[in-house]
Amino acid sequence: MNPIKIALICNYELLPERVGGMDYFFWMFDAKCKKKGIQVDWFFPNQSQHGDYSKLTIFNSNYQNVENYFLDFCIQNQTTYSFIITHFIELCTPFFKKIKQVSKAKVVAIDHNPRPIDGYPFKKKMEKKIKGFLFSKYIDQFIGVSNYTVKEIISDFGTQVRSKTRTIYNGVVIKDIKVRTQRNVIHPNFLVVSHLRESKGIQDLIVAVSKLPSPILSGIRIDLFGDGPLKDFLIKSVHQHKLDSNFRFMGSQPNLNALYCQYDYMLQPTHMECFSLSILESLAANVPVITTDVGGNEEAVLDSENGYIFKAKDVNALTTLLEQVYLGKKKIELNTRAVIENHFSLDHMVENHLALLFNNKF
């Protein structure tokens, strides 16, 4: 039997200041592959040496299109792969047909992408259906990172992909996440961990906080971790609503695993989500999550058990929840770590992805 050699194509920028769950997944997956004698070539838009990336065999496209770079690499080097796996690459495009023209490898496409809260416009829905008809045949296995994602893949590209689509949940490094041992029932503190863009709904949180009664506003504190294109707008909005003493913008932090435990609750008012690693990390730190009813959120957060769910964009509902939690009228008593240990660990995620390489059914 020929040794397994695989290529992973990831449209994922490697940033030392932003080390998240996917970075840990890439590192552990590579290490486990090597232990099994599997050779892995990684294709990223850039090169980096932080963390364990120095141990990976990386070919970087120098910020050019990573898909075209990979195709050119295959043609020039006549490399033979057993599997070609994509992360953060648009599904059902001509790229997948071109892969099959240069390689006999089995193709596995991982879908991490959230969908708009109101769905796609009619024109885009039709375009996806057509792409599914034309190009889904060139993908041997579709993987969604939540049951929600699997449902959306089938909805987007057609029922013909149902039989070759399955869920592999994202996972987090449990052992590195420090645990909060005592939760404040009255006057808890809050954090947000998010990329600062409109779809994450931080603007809703600011408005929701502005509607809180004055006695609560005199004490409530929310630390916001992350950066993004909406940062200046959000800072301005905080100032306009006279909430400068309530919000702190903390920027991107590489040591979030050690910071979650300093808070009582995490807030995630997102409008669209696939399956959030920050939710898993927060729960693993025994920090309940207040989030919206979108994407795969409700597959990890059970309302009133390990957090609270509210309707996306419902500012008044969020205001009410914040008030009740802050005053101790609502409280989560469960240790939220156990469910993450049992179902959403990085070890589980890696083992499930490795199993794909030994699956003879596709």
C-alpha positions as CSV (number, residue, x, y, z in Angstrom):
1,M,0.0,0.0,0.0
2,N,1.4,3.4,-1.0
3,P,1.9,5.9,1.9
4,I,-0.8,8.5,2.2
5,K,0.2,12.0,1.1
6,I,-2.3,14.8,1.5
7,A,-2.6,18.5,0.7
8,L,-4.5,21.0,2.8
9,I,-5.5,24.2,1.1
10,C,-6.5,26.9,3.6
11,N,-7.5,30.4,2.7
12,Y,-6.5,31.4,6.3
13,E,-4.0,34.1,7.1
14,L,-1.4,33.1,9.7
15,L,-1.3,35.8,12.3
16,P,0.9,35.6,15.5
17,E,-1.4,38.1,17.2
18,R,-4.5,36.0,16.5
19,V,-4.0,32.4,17.6
20,G,-7.3,30.6,17.7
21,G,-8.9,27.2,17.6
22,M,-8.1,26.6,14.0
23,D,-4.4,27.2,14.5
24,Y,-4.4,24.6,17.3
25,F,-6.3,22.2,15.0
26,F,-3.8,22.6,12.2
27,W,-0.9,22.0,14.5
28,M,-2.4,18.9,16.2
29,F,-3.7,17.4,12.9
30,D,-0.2,17.7,11.3
31,A,1.5,16.1,14.3
32,K,-1.0,13.2,14.4
33,C,-0.6,12.7,10.7
34,K,3.2,12.5,11.0
35,K,2.8,9.9,13.8
36,K,0.8,7.8,11.4
37,G,3.4,8.2,8.6
38,I,1.1,10.6,6.6
39,Q,2.9,13.3,4.7
40,V,1.1,16.7,4.7
41,D,1.7,19.7,2.5
42,W,0.0,22.9,3.7
43,F,-1.0,25.7,1.4
44,F,-1.7,29.1,3.0
45,P,-1.8,32.7,1.7
46,N,1.3,33.6,3.8
47,Q,4.1,32.1,5.9
48,S,4.6,32.3,9.6
49,Q,6.8,30.6,12.3
50,H,4.7,31.3,15.3
51,G,3.5,28.4,17.5
52,D,4.0,25.1,15.7
53,Y,3.8,26.5,12.2
54,S,7.6,26.0,12.0
55,K,7.0,22.3,12.1
56,L,4.6,22.3,9.2
57,T,5.6,21.9,5.5
58,I,4.1,25.2,4.2
59,F,3.8,26.5,0.7
60,N,2.6,30.0,0.8
61,S,1.0,32.0,-2.1
62,N,2.5,35.3,-0.9
63,Y,-1.1,36.7,-0.6
64,Q,-1.9,35.7,-4.2
65,N,-5.0,33.5,-4.8
66,V,-4.1,30.3,-2.9
67,E,-6.3,28.1,-5.1
68,N,-4.5,29.2,-8.3
69,Y,-1.2,28.8,-6.5
70,F,-2.0,25.2,-5.6
71,L,-3.1,24.3,-9.1
72,D,0.1,25.7,-10.5
73,F,2.1,23.9,-7.9
74,C,0.5,20.6,-8.8
75,I,1.2,21.1,-12.5
76,Q,4.8,22.2,-12.0
77,N,5.7,19.5,-9.5
78,Q,3.5,16.7,-10.7
79,T,2.8,15.9,-7.1
80,T,0.6,12.9,-6.3
81,Y,-1.8,13.3,-3.4
82,S,-4.2,10.7,-1.9
83,F,-6.4,13.4,-0.5
84,I,-6.9,17.1,-1.1
85,I,-8.7,18.9,1.8
86,T,-9.9,22.5,1.7
87,H,-10.6,24.9,4.6
88,F,-12.2,28.3,4.1
89,I,-12.5,27.8,0.4
90,E,-15.7,28.5,-1.4
91,L,-17.6,25.3,-2.3
92,C,-18.7,24.1,-5.7
93,T,-16.6,26.4,-7.9
94,P,-14.6,25.6,-11.1
95,F,-11.6,25.2,-8.8
96,F,-12.8,21.7,-7.8
97,K,-13.2,20.6,-11.4
98,K,-9.6,21.8,-12.1
99,I,-8.3,19.8,-9.1
100,K,-9.7,16.6,-10.7
101,Q,-8.0,17.6,-14.0
102,V,-4.6,17.6,-12.3
103,S,-5.0,15.0,-9.6
104,K,-6.7,11.7,-8.9
105,A,-7.0,12.5,-5.2
106,K,-10.1,12.3,-3.2
107,V,-11.4,15.8,-2.5
108,V,-12.8,16.8,0.9
109,A,-14.3,20.3,1.4
110,I,-14.8,21.7,4.9
111,D,-17.4,24.4,5.2
112,H,-16.8,26.9,8.0
113,N,-18.8,29.7,6.5
114,P,-21.9,31.2,8.2
115,R,-25.0,32.2,6.2
116,P,-26.8,35.6,6.3
117,I,-29.6,35.7,8.9
118,D,-32.2,36.4,6.2
119,G,-30.8,34.0,3.7
120,Y,-29.3,34.7,0.4
121,P,-31.0,36.9,-2.2
122,F,-32.9,34.9,-4.9
123,K,-30.2,35.5,-7.5
124,K,-27.5,34.1,-5.3
125,K,-29.6,31.1,-4.3
126,M,-30.0,30.2,-8.0
127,E,-26.3,30.7,-8.7
128,K,-25.5,28.3,-5.8
129,K,-27.9,25.7,-7.1
130,I,-26.3,25.9,-10.6
131,K,-22.8,25.7,-9.1
132,G,-24.0,22.6,-7.1
133,F,-25.3,21.0,-10.3
134,L,-22.1,21.7,-12.2
135,F,-19.4,21.2,-9.7
136,S,-20.5,19.2,-6.6
137,K,-19.6,16.0,-8.5
138,Y,-16.0,17.0,-8.1
139,I,-16.1,17.0,-4.3
140,D,-16.1,13.5,-2.8
141,Q,-17.0,14.5,0.7
142,F,-18.6,17.7,2.2
143,I,-18.0,18.4,5.9
144,G,-20.0,20.9,7.9
145,V,-18.7,22.1,11.2
146,S,-22.3,21.9,12.7
147,N,-25.6,20.2,11.9
148,Y,-26.8,23.7,10.9
149,T,-23.9,23.9,8.3
150,V,-24.8,20.5,6.9
151,K,-28.4,21.5,6.4
152,E,-27.3,24.7,4.7
153,I,-24.8,22.9,2.3
154,I,-27.7,20.7,1.1
155,S,-30.0,23.7,0.8
156,D,-27.4,25.7,-1.1
157,F,-26.2,23.0,-3.6
158,G,-29.0,20.5,-3.9
159,T,-30.1,17.2,-2.5
160,Q,-27.6,15.3,-4.7
161,V,-25.0,16.2,-2.1
162,R,-26.9,14.8,0.9
163,S,-25.4,11.3,0.8
164,K,-21.8,12.7,0.9
165,T,-22.3,15.4,3.5
166,R,-21.7,15.0,7.2
167,T,-20.9,16.9,10.4
168,I,-17.6,17.1,12.2
169,Y,-17.8,19.6,15.0
170,N,-15.1,22.1,15.8
171,G,-13.2,21.5,19.0
172,V,-11.0,23.4,21.4
173,V,-7.9,22.6,23.4
174,I,-9.5,21.9,26.8
175,K,-6.3,21.5,28.9
176,D,-5.0,25.0,28.0
177,I,-8.2,26.8,29.1
178,K,-8.1,28.1,32.6
179,V,-11.4,27.5,34.5
180,R,-13.4,30.0,36.5
181,T,-14.1,28.4,39.9
182,Q,-16.7,30.9,41.3
183,R,-19.3,32.8,39.4
184,N,-20.7,36.1,40.6
185,V,-24.5,35.8,40.8
186,I,-25.1,39.5,41.4
187,H,-23.2,42.1,39.4
188,P,-21.3,39.7,37.1
189,N,-18.8,41.0,34.6
190,F,-18.9,40.3,30.9
191,L,-16.6,39.8,28.0
192,V,-17.0,39.7,24.2
193,V,-14.6,37.8,22.0
194,S,-15.3,38.7,18.3
195,H,-14.0,40.0,15.0
196,L,-15.3,43.5,14.9
197,R,-17.5,43.5,11.8
198,E,-21.2,44.3,11.3
199,S,-22.4,40.7,11.2
200,K,-21.1,40.1,14.7
201,G,-23.8,42.4,16.1
202,I,-21.7,44.3,18.6
203,Q,-23.6,47.5,17.6
204,D,-26.7,45.8,19.0
205,L,-25.0,45.2,22.3
206,I,-24.1,48.9,22.6
207,V,-27.7,50.0,22.0
208,A,-28.9,47.3,24.4
209,V,-26.6,48.5,27.2
210,S,-27.7,52.1,26.6
211,K,-31.3,51.1,27.4
212,L,-30.3,49.7,30.9
213,P,-31.5,51.5,34.0
214,S,-29.1,54.1,35.4
215,P,-28.3,52.1,38.6
216,I,-27.1,49.2,36.4
217,L,-25.2,51.5,34.0
218,S,-23.2,52.8,37.0
219,G,-21.7,49.4,37.5
220,I,-21.9,47.1,34.5
221,R,-18.6,46.4,32.7
222,I,-18.0,44.7,29.4
223,D,-14.5,44.0,27.9
224,L,-14.4,43.6,24.2
225,F,-11.6,41.4,22.8
226,G,-10.9,41.6,19.0
227,D,-10.2,43.9,16.1
228,G,-11.8,44.5,12.8
229,P,-13.1,47.0,10.2
230,L,-16.0,48.2,12.5
231,K,-13.8,49.1,15.5
232,D,-13.7,52.9,14.9
233,F,-17.5,52.9,14.4
234,L,-18.1,50.9,17.6
235,I,-15.8,53.2,19.6
236,K,-17.7,56.2,18.3
237,S,-21.0,54.6,19.1
238,V,-19.9,53.8,22.7
239,H,-18.9,57.5,23.0
240,Q,-22.2,58.8,21.5
241,H,-24.2,56.7,23.9
242,K,-22.1,57.9,26.8
243,L,-21.0,54.4,27.7
244,D,-17.2,54.9,27.9
245,S,-17.2,53.7,31.5
246,N,-19.1,50.5,30.5
247,F,-17.0,49.2,27.5
248,R,-13.3,48.6,27.2
249,F,-11.8,47.8,23.9
250,M,-9.0,45.3,24.6
251,G,-7.8,44.5,21.1
252,S,-6.6,41.1,19.9
253,Q,-5.0,39.0,22.6
254,P,-3.0,35.8,22.0
255,N,-3.7,34.4,25.5
256,L,-7.5,34.3,25.6
257,N,-7.3,30.8,27.1
258,A,-6.0,32.4,30.3
259,L,-8.5,35.4,30.2
260,Y,-11.9,33.8,29.9
261,C,-11.8,32.7,33.5
262,Q,-11.6,36.3,34.7
263,Y,-15.3,36.8,33.6
264,D,-18.7,35.6,34.6
265,Y,-20.5,35.5,31.2
266,M,-19.6,35.9,27.6
267,L,-21.8,37.9,25.2
268,Q,-22.1,37.1,21.6
269,P,-24.9,39.0,19.8
270,T,-23.9,37.7,16.4
271,H,-26.2,37.9,13.3
272,M,-24.6,34.9,11.6
273,E,-22.5,32.1,12.8
274,C,-21.4,28.6,11.6
275,F,-20.1,27.0,14.8
276,S,-18.3,29.4,17.1
277,L,-15.0,28.4,18.6
278,S,-15.1,31.3,21.1
279,I,-18.4,29.9,22.4
280,L,-16.7,26.5,23.0
281,E,-13.7,28.1,24.6
282,S,-15.8,30.2,27.0
283,L,-17.9,27.2,28.0
284,A,-14.7,25.2,28.6
285,A,-13.6,28.0,31.0
286,N,-16.9,27.5,32.9
287,V,-18.1,30.9,31.6
288,P,-21.7,30.7,30.4
289,V,-22.6,32.3,27.0
290,I,-25.4,34.7,26.1
291,T,-25.9,34.5,22.4
292,T,-28.3,34.5,19.5
293,D,-30.4,31.8,17.8
294,V,-28.4,31.7,14.6
295,G,-26.2,29.0,12.9
296,G,-25.0,26.3,15.2
297,N,-25.1,28.3,18.4
298,E,-28.0,26.2,19.9
299,E,-26.0,23.0,19.3
300,A,-23.6,24.2,22.0
301,V,-25.6,26.6,24.1
302,L,-28.8,25.2,25.7
303,D,-31.0,28.1,26.9
304,S,-31.1,28.5,30.7
305,E,-28.7,25.5,31.1
306,N,-25.2,26.7,30.1
307,G,-26.2,30.1,28.8
308,Y,-29.1,32.1,27.3
309,I,-30.4,32.4,23.8
310,F,-32.2,35.4,22.4
311,K,-33.4,36.3,18.9
312,A,-30.7,37.9,16.7
313,K,-31.1,41.7,16.3
314,D,-33.7,41.8,19.2
315,V,-32.1,44.6,21.2
316,N,-34.9,44.8,23.7
317,A,-34.6,41.1,24.5
318,L,-30.9,41.5,25.0
319,T,-31.4,44.5,27.3
320,T,-33.9,42.5,29.4
321,L,-31.5,39.5,29.6
322,L,-28.6,41.7,30.7
323,E,-30.7,43.4,33.4
324,Q,-31.9,40.1,34.8
325,V,-28.5,38.5,34.8
326,Y,-26.8,41.5,36.2
327,L,-29.3,41.7,39.1
328,G,-29.1,38.0,39.7
329,K,-32.7,37.3,38.7
330,K,-31.4,34.9,36.1
331,K,-28.3,32.8,36.9
332,I,-26.5,29.8,35.5
333,E,-25.4,27.3,38.1
334,L,-24.1,24.5,35.9
335,N,-20.4,23.9,35.4
336,T,-20.3,24.4,31.7
337,R,-17.0,22.7,31.1
338,A,-18.1,19.1,31.1
339,V,-20.1,19.1,27.9
340,I,-17.2,20.6,26.0
341,E,-14.8,18.0,27.4
342,N,-17.2,15.2,26.3
343,H,-18.3,16.4,22.9
344,F,-16.3,19.4,21.6
345,S,-12.6,18.8,22.4
346,L,-9.8,19.3,19.9
347,D,-8.9,15.7,20.3
348,H,-12.3,14.6,19.1
349,M,-12.2,17.0,16.2
350,V,-8.7,15.8,15.1
351,E,-9.6,12.1,15.4
352,N,-12.7,12.6,13.3
353,H,-10.8,14.4,10.6
354,L,-8.1,11.7,10.6
355,A,-10.8,9.1,10.2
356,L,-11.7,10.6,6.8
357,L,-8.3,9.5,5.5
358,F,-9.1,5.8,6.3
359,N,-12.7,5.9,5.1
360,N,-13.0,3.6,2.1
361,K,-16.7,4.6,1.4
362,F,-15.8,7.5,-0.9
